[in-house]
Amino acid sequence: MARLFGKMRKATRLSGIKRLLKATALLHQVVSSLAPKVLRKRRELTVPSPALRAIAALAAPLRTRDARGQTELPQHAAGVLGTGVNGAGGFFAKTFTSKHGTRRYKLYIPSDRHQGPLPLVVMLHGCTQSPDDFATGTRMNSLAEENGFLVLYPEQPVSANAQRCWNWFNPLNQSRGTGEPALIAGMTTAVIRHQRANRQKVYVAGLSAGGATAAIMGRAYPNIYAAIGVHSGLACGAASGIASAVAAMRHGGRIKPHRSAPSATAAISGRLVPTIVFHADGDSTVHPTNADQVLAQAVGAQTNALTATVEEGRVLGGRAYTRTAYAHADGPSRFEHWMVHGAGHAWSGGSGAGTYTDPRGPDASRAMLRFFFAQAHAGIRSRLP
């Protein structure tokens, strides 16, 4: 298995992303020090890809309206602060153990905390990454300090995967109550209890293998996560082993979006998890088709009509993007698809100080937080069934 993962890692290297980052490291440092300014152009379009057109058949009639397109955080976010239990804020290394295993994790607690529970964002790193590297690349800790929320970074050890990938392709890690999803969910609820977090505002996001795992967490634990973010990832169940994982990464999984149904857990809870998807059309590691499949699976059996809004924009001095948002009438977007044009397998708008980042793209971290903080649900039980 280690040899197979070595081949996958070599394929990733051949994509040229790491060489590009080295060649433009200085430029990235300069660009990443500035908050990207965005130029936006709005126009009416139909659903922008063959895979997503299948959504129209389920969610018809689709209508178009003007997009807000904001990547800034809502004003109320800065006021959602809470009391910390572990003293002063900071970045803490901890360990979680349950019957499903043991994992280390890092937890960021903002220093300025007032009365009231804090939102919690769970961040799942990609292959070869660590919590510290992922925190640096996404700048999520700086945003947490600025806006007042907790950030949990579960760590995948080499003992579980030679390249530190989350094992999203293993069927044992694709459902509720088993394997890595149970570990991550248990860790999440432990942090909620210990830090007195806001149970209505718990979110999970990830990159690549972490993004694929975030998609699984949304399907397996809709009672915990109010919304999910999938960056350069794959849909839940896109693969069932190493060979099918490589095929899914190259061409898309064997997911039929127009027939995707909500998970049994989602059906029981009566909700589908709002989802924001980021992907680049130049990604040679995880094919962009996977982004369509993640979104189509998330929308799945949505029976109520959705309003589709398409916005085209460009980061000043950076990359163009297309943002498609789906919302119920007079409500916030429930599903979003961001396609970054010309980028590769990297966190859009991230810091060049981290790995697998593209500072020239729209700021995925802020966009996800803006989307997340607009979503909430009635809360969760403190113990998992």
N, C-alpha and C positions, 0 to 999 in steps of 0.2 A: 504493500500500500504506500509506503514511504517513497518507493521509486516512482509510482504513478503520480503522486503529488509533486515529486521533483520535476516530472515532465510538464505538469500543469504550470508549475512556477516558471519553467523555461519558456513556455508559450507566452506567459505574461511578460517576461523580460523582452521577448522578441517583438512585442507590440510597440516597443520604443518609448514607453511612458517614462521609465526611469532615466533613460538617456536624455530625454527631453527635459526632465526636471533638473538634471545636473547641468545641462547646457544653458538653461535659463534661470538658474537659481538666483542670481543677483537681481534679474528683472522681477522675479516673483517676490523677492523680499521688498522691493520698492513698491510694487503694485499692492501687495497684501497689507502694507502699512496704511493704506488709504481705504476708506469706505467707498465701494464702487458706486458711481453714479449711473443711473439707468435711463436710457432714452426709450420711450415706449410708443408703439404705433398700434392702434386698435383697428381691427376690421372684422367683418362678419365672414366666417368660414363654416364649412360643415365639419363633421368629425374628421380629424386629420390623418387617419390611417385605416387600412382595410380591417385590421383587428378591432379598432375602436368603433368602426362603423357598425359592428355587430351590437354594440351597446345601444345604438339608436333604435334598433328593432325592439329592444326591451324597454327602453326608457322614452320611447316616442310619446307625444310629439316633442322633439327637441326645439327650443327656441334660442335665439341669440340675443344678447344684450351687452351693454358696455361693461368692460372689466375694470375693476379697481386696480388690480395688478400690483398692489403694494407689497413691498418686501420689508417695510418698517414694522416694528412691533406695535400692537395696539397700546393706547395710552394706559389702559388699566393694568397692563402687565407689570409695570414698575411698582404698582401698589399691592400686588399679590405677594406679599412677603410673609414669613412665618418665624416662629420661634425655633431655634436649634436646640437639640438636646445634648450635643457633644461639645458644648462650649463654643469657642471662637470658630469662625469659618476657616476653610482651607481645603486642601486636597488630601484625603485620607485613604490609606491602604488598609483593606479589611479582607476577611475571609468568610465565606458562607458555606455551611454544610447541611445537607439534608439526606434523606434516604436515597436520593438520586445521585449523590456525589458531592464533591467539594470544588469550589471555584474561588479564586481570589478576585477582588474587584477594587476599583477606586471610586470614591464618592466625593464630589465637590459640593461644599456647603458655602453659600455666599456669606460674606462677613457682616453685612448690614441686614439684620433680621428683626422685624417687628412682630406684633401680635397677628395671628392668622396662619393657616396652614400653607405650606409651600407647594407649588406644582412640582412634579418629578418627571424628568426626561431620561429615559434609558437609552444609552448609545452603544451599539454593537459594532465593534471594529471589523475591518476586513482581514484577509489573509496577510500574514507576515507582520501585521500591526500589533500594537499594544495599547492599553488604555491611555498612557501618556502621549504616545504618538498621535492617536486619534483625537485626543483632546486638543493637542497643539494644532493639528491640521484643520479641524472644524471650528476652532476658536469658541467652542461651546462653553468653556469655563468663564471666559471673559464676558460672554453674553449672559451667563447665569449671574455673575457678579453685578452686571449692569441692570438686569431686569428682575432678579430675585426668584430663582428656582433652583432646585436640586438637580444634579446630574450624576447618574449611576453608569459606570463603565464596567460591565462584566468582562473578565479576561479568559480567553481560551488558551490553555497551556499546550506546550509541545507534546505532552503526554497524551492529549486527546486528539491532536492532529499535528502532523509533522510541520505544517506550514502555518499553524495557529488559525486555521480556517474553522469557522463553525460548520458542523457536519449537516448542513441543510438537506443534502441529497440522501441521507439515510432515513428510511421510513420510520425508524424508531424515534427520530428527532423531528417528526412532522405532525405530531398530534398532542393533545392535552394529556397531562399526567405521566409522561414518560420522558426520559432522556434530557437533552439540553433545554427544551422548552420548559419542562418542569423545574429545572434548576434556575433558569432565568426568572420564571414567574415567582418561585419561592424567594429568590433574592429580592425581587421587586417588592413583594408584600412585606418582607422583613424590614426593608428600608422605610416603607410607608409607615409601619408601626413605630420603629425606633426614632424616626425623624418627625413623626406626626405630620406627614405630608397630606396634601389635599387629594383625597381618594377620587374625586371627580375629575381631576386633571393630572392623569398619569399617561405618559406617551412613550413610544418606543420607535427608534429609528436606527438605520444601519447602512453600511456601505458594502457592496459586493456580496460576499458570503454573509456578512452581517445584515445586509439589506434583505437577502433571501430569508434569513432567520427572523427578521422583523415581520415579514409577510406571514410567516408561520405563527408568530406570537399573536398577531391580530386575528388569525383564524382560530387558534386554539384557546385564546384567553380574551374574548371580547368583553368579559365582565371586569377585566382589569384595565385594559388600555382604551382610553377615550379616542385615540387616533394613532396612526402609524405613518412612518416615513420610510420609503424604500429608495435608496440611491444606488443605481447601477446593479440592481439585484434581480431576483427571479421569483416567480410565483410559487406559492405553496404547492408541493407535489410535482414540480416541474421535472424532477428526476427521482430515480429509485436506486441509484448506485453510482459508482465511479464513471462507467461508460456513458450512462444516460446523462450524467452531470456534464461531461465534456460536450456531448451533443447539444444539450440545452444551452450551454454557454455560447456555443458556436452558432446555433440556428434557432434557438427558442425551444421551450419544453413542449411536451405533448399535452398541452393544455388547450382545450377548445373554449375560448372565452365566452362565446354566445351560449354555451351549455353549462358554464360553471354555475354551481349552486353554492349557497352559503354552507359553511360547516355545520355539523350537528350542534356544536356549542353555540354558534351564532343563531341558529334557528331557535334553540331553547331560550336564549337570552332575549330574542326578539329584536336584535340590532345587527346591522352590518357596520364594520368599523370604518370611519372616515379615513381616507388614504391619500397621501401626497407622494407622487413618484417623480424622481429626477433621473434623467439618463442623457447620454450624449450620443449623437448620431454617428460619431467617429469612434465609438467604443469597439475595439477589436478583441476585447477579453470576454465581455458579456454582451451579446448581440442586442441592439436596441429593441428588437421584437419582444424581448422579455419584459420591457416596460409596458408595452401594450397589454401583455398577458396579465401582469400584476394588476393593472387598473381594471381590466375587464373582469378579472376574478373578484376584485373588491366590489365592483358595482353589481356583478352577478345577477341575482334575482331581484334587484331593485325594481319594484313595480310602479312606484310613483314617478310622474313625469319630472324630468330634470331640465334645467336651463343650462345650455352649453354656451360658454363664452370663450372666444379665442383671442389671444393677444400676442402680438409680435413685438419684440423689443430688442435692445442691444445695450450691453454694458459699455459705458463711455470708454473708448480705448480698448475694449475687450470683445467678448463673443456675443453673437446674436442668439436669441432663444425664441421658442414658441411655447406659450403657456395656455393650456386648455383647462378651464374650471367648470365643474358641474355642480349645480346647486338647485335646491327646491326654491320655489317662488319666494322672493323677499327674504331669503335667508343666506347665511354664509356658505361658501363653497364646501361641499361634502367630499368631493374628489377632485384632485388636481394632477395634471400631467405636464411636466416641464421637460421639453426637449432642448438641450443645449447644442448648438450647431458648431461643428468643427472640433469639438473637444474629444478626449479619449476617456479611459477608465480612471476617473478621478473625481474627488469631491468638489463640486462646482463652487467657486468663490472662496475656496479654502486658503489657508496660509501656506506659503512655500516652505515654511519651516517644518511641515509635516510631510509624510509620504502620501502618494496618490492624491494630490490636490491640484486644482487648476484655478489659480487666483484670477484669471481673466474672465471666468464665467459669472453668471448671476449668483448671488449669495444664497446658497441652499440652506445654510443654517438659519438665517433670519427668515427666509421664506417658510421653512418648516415650522419655526416657532410661531410666526404669525398665523399659520394654518392651525397649529395645535391649540393655541390659546383661545381660538374661536370654537373649539369643540369640548364638550363635557358630557358626562352621563350621570346617572343617579348614584353612582358609587359602587363599591365592591364589598364583599365579605372579607374580614380580616384573615380568615382561614380558607385555604383552597380545598375544594372537594376532592 
